Amino acid sequence: MILVLAEKPSVAKIVVELLKSNGENFAFTDAWRSEKHIVSNFFGHLYDAQDPDEIDEKYKKWSLADLPILPQRLRYKARAESKKQIILLSRLAKQCDSIINVTDPDLEGEGIFRIWYYENNLKLPVKRVMPYSLELKDMARQWGEMKDWSFYDNMANAQRCRQYADWIVGMNGSRAYSVSSGGNYSVGRVQTTVLRMITERDSAVENYKESFSYRFVARWRNLRFIYKDENNESKFESEEIPLGIKKEATGIFKIKSFSAKDGKLNPPITYALIDIQKVANKKYGYDLAETLNTVQSLYETHKMVTYPRTDSGFLPVSGLSRYHELARKVSEEKEKEYIISTNETPACVKDTKSAHTGIIPTGAKSEKLSEKEKNIYELIRKRFVTAFMEPAKVKNFAVEIENGVLSLSHNSKAFIEKNWTLFSGDEKEESTDDDDFGEILEEIKLLPRMLESSEVEKIKASKPKYYDAASLLVAMQNAGKKVGDKELSKILQESEGIGTPATRQNFPKELVSRGYIRVEKKSYISTEKGRLFISVVDKEVSSPEMTARWEQKLKQIEKGELVADVFQVEIERYVSEKLIKVSEGVKNMPSKQQEFEQNSVGKCPKCQKSLREFDKGYGCCKECGFVIWKGVAGKTLSSSQVKKLLANGMTDTITGFVSKVGKKFDAKLKLEADGKVSFVFDNESKGEKSEKKGVKNE
């Protein structure tokens, strides 16, 4: 009996379909079973690496004397939600003679399988199938190309090295900076790089100084012309250059060159995760995790879209006919007439090296969608259908005029057939009309003339904006563009920047939870703690260059060009010789008590120590037990209301409380001498107040 393991249930079902097409009969009990195969799956990662104090109890007390912590290998612990699946897979393995691994064809997929295999002390022979495409005929081909898993040992070594390097950098760096400062500081290769990006953007916003550039523009036959120098630049820091051009822009101008070329605008390709996260944030204000969770729900619960954690917006060529059929199935009547014929291939259909494909509808329907799910599904449906529409047809005009001394140029675009742009709302139509433009040019050719007007435009530089969810996501994806070294920049751009599609949305929340940044009107702004930390932390661990160098060497390991141990030793040397050798500036960072004081909402009425906001309430930093819960009678208290309660002993009237029987009421909250909170009701008709003690916190 052979055990076949996929990374997800959806892929396991495709494997079953493939084996059924080969004549096997399956029934589902605890797994899919036939006479030859048992097919089951992981649910992504089943294990996490152990923390230092789980490896050795001596690490429970954080001490610089114990650093660096460099285990020979990482040890793992089962995730609580995965234990049931681990027991099942272990039982299935004992019923089989060999295993076929069909996890995702990337480092993470290889790691998911091998960690499970070694943690369960298995000795069974293993074959590996790399499911680059999940189309049935492609799966059949890939199944036929099955190899012994040892063929992918280099891939496994690269995965192991990346995880080990992230672990020792995070664990050692966090302990070094926390112990040295007396505070609570977390170091992570991606996390710390993102924090530096935010602090640098904050500095640019807060230190912005108004600046201008200048451009010469003119009107000739109602067309706008500009001056460009030999480097094709039209904007200049000095006003002198365009002023000089203005002096020369006299006399009769005639056409030097003219072209009107047909062109097309292809529709955008289907969504990768990062793309739909950006659009949903801009259109609906959903944060990154909200969008991911919603797409995940549409995928897992409703079966209405394909796998969401994808870095690709392309679809494999082998599925073209099915995609054509699907586009017609999910399109609305008004959209159908713009869809391309079935013998045409849209720009979104292209084979790539990615293990994943764009997020598209499956054709399934559900009547039980939430408003958020409806919104996200419609974005996915519309983008997919639009991707299969006719390209927009445009006319691209280029005109150059001269007076014998200088040349001026005009470029514009006119839509001839809008096609897909009718449904996207993204078209940027020029005001120029094709027919009118042609008539004007015919007249121009016969009648050279002077400029109708000219001026020097003063252009104010845009003030940089604080990062929000969408713009930070883009910055993480494009981090390679700011790397000076061309080779490292290329590597980082090829690997889609820092973080992964599945993890990028987690970093802002982590930074908020650690007190490094705050959220203000959807903007991410670094705190004093975050800025101080970035000012003293080793610059290498907070730079995209480190990620680029890692990716470079991990690719070499994957290709067998670099021994894994060499990379591991390099990272251990960096941790030992640089990362944990913290600077004197660390002493200026806030200690735990100072952090508490800085973030306090007021003084504890029992012991007069600071109160701080936690997930469910406002509690004392000491152990006196005082707490004000956020949830009171169906109402969530704001920090400003709690501050007023602590400072004045009573809040203003708060509206929207809900009684046990569901009746809404308004009341003030009063802080009693014993530290309990009570309601105070205004009885306007009697000119008196009544109190009800024993507020029930939620």
N, C-alpha and C positions, 0 to 999 in steps of 0.2 A: 504494500500500500504506500502511496506517495502523498505527502502533505504539501499542498500548494498554499502559500501565504501571500496575500496582497496587502497593500498598505491601508486600503479603505474598503468598506463593504461594496461600494459601487464597482470597483475594479474586480473584486472577487466574483461578482455576478457576471461580468464580461468573460472572465476565465471559464466560468461554468457554461456560458453560451458557446464558447469556443470548443470546449470538450464535448458538449452535446452535439455540435456539428460534426464531430468525429465519431459519433455513434454511441456515446456513453449516456446512460440514463442516471439522472440524479434525483435524490430526495433530500429534503432538509430536515435535520433533527437538531443536534447541537452545532452542526456544520453541514455544508453541502457534501453529500456522499454518493459515490458510485462504486463500482466493483474495483476500480483502479486508483481513484483519487479521493482525498478528503480536501475540500477547499474551504479556507477560512481567511481571516484577516486581522490585522492590527487595527487600532484606532489612532494612527499617528504614533507619537512617542508613548511608550508604556513606562519608561523609567526616567528618573532624574539622577544627576550625579550627586553623591553624598556631600554634605558640608564637612568642613574640617573636624568639627566636634563630633560628627558621626563616625569619622574614621578613627579618631583617638580622643578620649575624654579630656586629655590635657589641653586641648585646644578650646575647651569651653571658656576658659579665661583668656581674653585677648592680651597678648604680650609681644612686644617687639623682639624679645629674646627668642621666641619660637619661629621667627620669620627668617628666611622664606620657608613656606610650607610647599614641598615639592614631592608629592607622592609618586612612586614608580609608575602607577597607573591609577586612573580614576575608578572609584567604586560606585556602585549604583544602588538606588532604592526604588521600589515599585511605587508608582503614583497610586494614591488611594483609590481613585476612580478606575484604575486599570487592573486591580488585583484579580477581579473575577475573570477578565479576559486572559490574563497571564496563566491562571490555573487551567482554564479551558485549553489554551494552546499547548501547555505542557502535557496535558492528558492526551491530546490529539497526537503529539509528537511520539509518545510512547506506543501508539498504535501503528506507527509507520516505519518503513525501512529507509526512507530518504525524504529530502525536502526540496521543493522548488520555490525559490524566492522571487516574487513578482512585485516587490516594493518599487517606489518611484525611482527612475534611473538617474539619481543624483546622490550627492554625498549624504544628505539627510536620510534618504531612503535606505542607503546601504547601512548607515549607522543604526537605524531603527531595528533592522533585522539582526545585525551581528551582536548588538548589545543584548537583545532577547536571547539569542542562541547561546552566548557565553554565560549569561547569568543563570541559565537553566542547565549548564554543564552538559550540553548535548554533544554527541559524537557522530551523529548521522551525516552521511554524505549529502552535499548541497549542490544544486544546479541553480543558475541565475538566468532569468529572463528580464530583458530591459524594455519595459513598455513605453517607448517613446510616443507611440500612437495607440489609442484605445479603440480604433476602428477594427472591426472583426477580422477583415482580411489582413490588416497590418499586424494584429495580434497573432494570427496564424503564421505569418512570416517570422515575426520575432520569436515565437515559440520554437520554430524550426531552427533558429539561430542560437538556441540555448547553449550556455557554456558552463563549465565547472566554475564554482564561485571563486576559486583561487585566481582566475583570470582578472578579477576585480580587486585583488588585494591592495593594489596601489590606491584605488579610490577609497577603500576602507581606511588605509593609513592616513590619507589626507583628511578624512572626516575625524579620525581619532585625534590627529594633531591639532585641528582647529578647536575642537571641544576642550582639549587639555590646555591649550594656550589661553583660551578665554577664561577657563577656570582659574588657572594660577595667577593670571593678571588681576582678575576680579577679587579673588579671595585674599591675596597678599596685599594688593593695593588698598582695598577697603580697610583692612586691619591696620596697615601702616599709618594711614592718614587719620583714622579714628583714634587710635591709641596716642599718637603724637600730639593731637590737638585736644584730646579729652572730649571730642564731639562724636558725631555719628555721620560718617562719610562713606559713600559708596563709589567704587571705581569700576568702570567697565569699558571695554574697548569702544563699543558703539555708543553706549550711554554717555560717556564722558566727551566723545567727539560731538555728539548732538548738543550737549550743554555748551561747549565752546562755540558752536555755530550760533546758538541763541544769544550768548553773551556778546559776541562780536556784532550781531545784528542790533542788539540793544544799544551798544556803543555808537554804532552808525546813526541810529535814530536820534539818540539823545545829544550827540555832538554835531548834528547836521548844521551846516552853514549854507545860507542861501547862495546859489551860484547860477550863472547864466551862460548860454552859448548863443551864437549869432549866425543867421543864415540870410542870404540874399534871395528874394523871391520877386517874381514879376508876372504880370498878366498880359497875354497876347492872344487876341481873338477869344477871350473868355477862358483861355486855358492857363493853368498855373505852371510856371516854369521856375526851376531853381538852378543855382550855380553849383557845380561840383569841381573840385580840383583834380590834379593828376592821380591822386590816390582814391578818387571817387568819394571824397568826404564833402559833405554839404554844410556841416555845423562846425563853427570855429570858436575857440575860447576868446579870441580877441575880436572886437568889433571893427578893427581897422581893415581886415581883409574884405568882408562884405561891403564896407563903405567904399573901399577902393573899386570894387566891382561895380557898384552903383554909378560911380563916375564914368566908367567905361561903357555902361549899358545905354548908349545913346545912338541916335541915327536909325537907319532902316535895317530891320531884321528880315531874313528870309530862311526858308527851310533848308537845312543842311542834310538831314536824313529823316526818313519816316518809315515806320513799319507797323503793320496791323496783322499780327499772327494769331491763328486759331490756337486755342489751348484748352485744357480740361483740368478740373479740380476733382480728384478722387474723393469719395466719402471717407470718413475716418474708419479705421479698422475697429474690430470688436474690442470690448473692454478687457484690459488686464486689471488686476485688483487695484493697483495704485491709481489708475485712471478713473474708475468709478468712485473711488474714495474722494478724489479731488472734485469731481462733478457733484456728488451728493453733498459734500461740504459746502460748496458754493451755492447750490440751488436750494437745499433744504436745511443747511446748517448742521447736518449730522456729523458727529466726530468720527474719527477713523475707525475706532472699535465698533461703533454703532453700525456703520456700513458693513464692515466685515461680518459681524454677527447676523445682520439681516440677510446678507447674501448666503451665509452659511445655513440659515434657516430655510431659505428658498431652495437650497441644494439638498439638505438632509431631510427636512420635515415635509416639504411640499413637492420635492422632486421636480421643480419647475425650471431650474437652471443648472448648468454644469459646474464642475469643481471651481471654487472661488479663489483659492490661494495660489494664483497663477501670476507669473511675471511676463506672460506673453499675451498679445492681443491678436495673434495670428491663428488660423485654422489649417489643418493639414490638407494637402491637395487630394489625398485619397478619399476624403469625405465630401468632395465638391457636390456630387449629385444629391446626396442626402441634405446638405445645407441649402441647396436650391429649393428642394421640396419643403424644408422646414421654414424657410423665409416666406414662402407663399402661404404656408399654413398659419403662421402667427401674425401675418401682416393684416392691416385694416384695408377695406375696400379702396379707399382713396390713395393708399400707398401702392397697391398692386400694379397699377399701370406704369410705374416708374422702375420696377424691378427688371434687371437685365435678363436676357434670354439664358436658357439652361446650358448653352454651349459656350458661354462667356465665363471668364474667371475673374472675380473681383480682387482688388488689391489686398483684402484681408486673408485671402487663401494663399498660403505660402508655407512651405516646409522650413522649419527652423531647428536649431539645436536644443531648444527648450524642451523640458520634459512635460510641459503643460501647454494648454491651448487657451484661446480667449474665452471669456465667460459669455455663454449664449443661452437662449431658452431651450428647453427640451421638447416643448410642445404640450407638456402636461398642464392641466388647469386645476385651480383650487378656489373654492368659494369662501375659504376661511382665512384670508389674508388680512393682516393688520394694515392700517393706513401706511405705515412705514414700509412694509413689505410690498404693498401695491406700488408705491412710489419708486422703490428700487427696481422692482420687476419691470416697470414700464421703461425705465432708463435702459435696462439691458435689452429688452425687446426692441425698442425703437432704434438703439444703436446697431443691433444685429440686422434688422430689416434695412436700415439706411445703408449699411455696408454693402448690401446686394443691389443697390439702386444704380441707375445710370450716372456716370460722372457728370458734373455740371460743365457746360460748354461756354467758353469765354473768348473774348477777343482782347488780346494784349496789345496796347498801343504804346509806341515809343517814338517821340518826336524830338528832334534837336534843331535849334535855330541858331543863327550866327549873324553878327554884324561886321565881320572882318577882323574884330579885335578879340571877342570872346564868344563862347558857346553856352547856351542854356538848354536844359533838358526837361522833358515832361514824360511821365509814365502813368498810364492808367489802365483800368480793366473794366470791361463791360460784359455783363452776363447775357449770353445769347439764349441758352436754355438752362434754367436753374436746377431742374431735376431734384436731386437729393437735398439741395439746400432749402427747398420749400418746406422740408420737415424738420430741419435741424435748428433753425433760428440762429445759425452761426455765420451765415453769409454776410460778407461786408461789401455790399454793392456800391460801386462808384456812381457818382451822380451823372457821369458822362453817358449819353445815349448813343448807341452805335450809328444810327442813321444820321442824327444831327451832327455827330462828330465828322462823319464822312463829308457831309455838305460843307462844313466849315473848312476842312482841309482842301477841298477842291478850290474854294475861293482864295485860300491862303496861297496856293501854288501860283495863282494868277496875279496876286496883288501883295507883294512884300510891303511891310508897314512897320511903323515904330511901335514900341511897347506902349500899352495903354496905361500901365502903372507899374511902379517898382518900389520896393521898400526893404529895409533890413529888419528882419524879425528878431525879437529878443525872446529867447526860449528859456524858461525857468526850469532848472533841473528838478526832477521829481524827488520829493523827500522819501527816503526809505521807510518802509512800514515794518512794525513788529511782525514776527512770524505768527501765523495762525496754523490750524491743522493742515490745510491744503498746501500752503506755501512751504511749510517745514518739510512736508512729504516730498515735494518737488526738490527742495534743497538737498535732502538726503539722497535722493535718486541721482542728482547731478553733482554730487560732491567731488567727483573726479575732475570736473572742469576747473576747479580751483587748485588742483595739484600742479606745482611748477614743473616737476619732472615729466617729460612727455611720455615716456614709457609707462611710468606708474599711473599717469592720468588715463592713458588708454586702457590699462588693465582695469582700473576702477570703473570706467565707463562701460566696459564690456561686461562687468559683473553687476551692473545696475546700481552702482553707488554703495552706500553703507546700509547695513540691515538687510532684511529679506522682506518680500511681500507679506509674509505671515506675521512678522514681528515689528515692522516699523511703527505701527499705530500704538504699540505698547510703551515706547520710550517716553513720550510726553507725560503719560500718567505716572511712570516710574519717577521721573524728575520732579513732578509735583509732590508725590508721596514722600520723597526724600528731602523736600524743602528747598530744592535747587531752583525751581521756577514756580511762578504762580500764573493763574489764568485770569485775565482781566478783559472783559468784553470780547471773549473768544481769542484774544491775543496771548501768546506765551511770552512772559517777561521774566528774566532771571532775578532771583532774590539776592540780597546782600551775601547770604551764605553761598549761593551758586557762584557769584562773581569772585568772592574771596578764594573759593576752592579752585576755580580755573586759574586764578593768578599765581597759585603756588604748585599745582599738580604738574607732574612731568609732562612737558609739551608733546612728547612722542605718543603717549597713550591717548591724547586728545586730538590727534591729527588724522585726517583721512589717509595720509601717507603710510601710516602703520598698517591700516587695512589693506592698502594697495600692495605693500611689500609682502604681507601675509598671503594675499591672493596669488601673487606671483610665485611664491615658493610652494604653496599648496597645489598649484597647477603643475609645477615641476615634479612634486611628489606623485601626483595623480598620473603623470606621464612616465614615471619611473626614472626621471632625470635627477632626482634628489632623494637621498636617504632620509626617511622620516626622523630618525634619531638626530640628524644634524640640525633640522629645524627645531626640534624639541630642546636641544641643548642651547641653541641661540636664544630662545624665549626664556629659558631658565636663567641664562646669564643676564638678560635684560632685567628680569624681575629682581635678581639678587644684587646686581651692581648699580641699577638706576632707580627702578620704580620704588623700592622700599627705602631708599636713601632720601628721605623727605627733607625739604629745605627748612631753614629757620622760620620762614614766613608762615609755616603751618601753625605756629604758636599764636598767631594773630586771628586764627579762625575761631568762630564761636564754639564754646564747649556745649555739652548737652544742656546744662542749666541756663547758659546764656541764650541758647536757642529757644528754650522754654519761655524765658522772660520776653524775648523779642516777639514771640507769637502769642503772647498772653491776651486773653479777652477781659481779664480782671483779676481781682484777688479773691481767694477762697474765703467765704464768711466764717469758716470754722478755724482754719489755721493760718490764714493770711498769706499763704503761698500762691503762686501763679496758677491760673486756670488756663487750659489749652484745649483747642478743638480737636476732637477725635472723630472717627467715622459716625458714631451714634450719639455723641453728646459732647459736653464740655466738662472735663474732669480736672481734679487737683493733681499737681505734679508730685505731691507727697502721698502718703498712704492713709490719709484721714477718711477717705471714702466718699467725699462730697462729689456729687455730679449733678448736672442739669442736662436732662435728656433733650435731644433735638425734637423728637416727636412728642407732641402734647395734644391729646384729643383731636387727632387727625390733622394737626397743623405742624409744619416744620418751622422751628424758630430760626431766625437769622442771627448771625453773630452780633449785629448791631442791637437787636432786641435783648440778647443776653447781656451785652455790655451795659445797656441801660438798666436792666434788672439788677445787676451787681452794683452799679454805681449809685442808683437812686432807691433801690429796694422795691421798685415797681416799674412796670413797662407802661407805655401808652396803651390805649385800647387796641386790641388785636382782633381782626375780623377773621371769620372762617373756621372757628372751632366746630367740631362735630360731636354731639353727645352719643351715649351708648345706643340710643334709639334712633340715631341717624338725623337728629334735628340740629341745624346749624345755629350757632350763637356767637356773640362777641363778648370779650371780657379783657380785663387787664390781668397781668400776672404779678403776684406779690411774693417777695422773699421773706419768709417768716424767721423769727429769731432762732428756731431750731434747725434752720437750713432747708426746710421744706418749702415748696412752692404752692401757692393757692390761687384760685380764681377770685377776682374782685369784679362784681357786676354793678354797673351804673343803673340806679332805679330813678329815672328822671321824673316819673309821675309823682313819686313821694319825696323827691328831693333828698334821697339818702342812698347809701351804698350798702350792698349786701355781699357777704363773703362766703365762699364755699371752699373748704380746705381739702387737702388730699388730692392734689392734681395727679392723675395717673399718667406717667410717662410711657412713651411707646418706643 
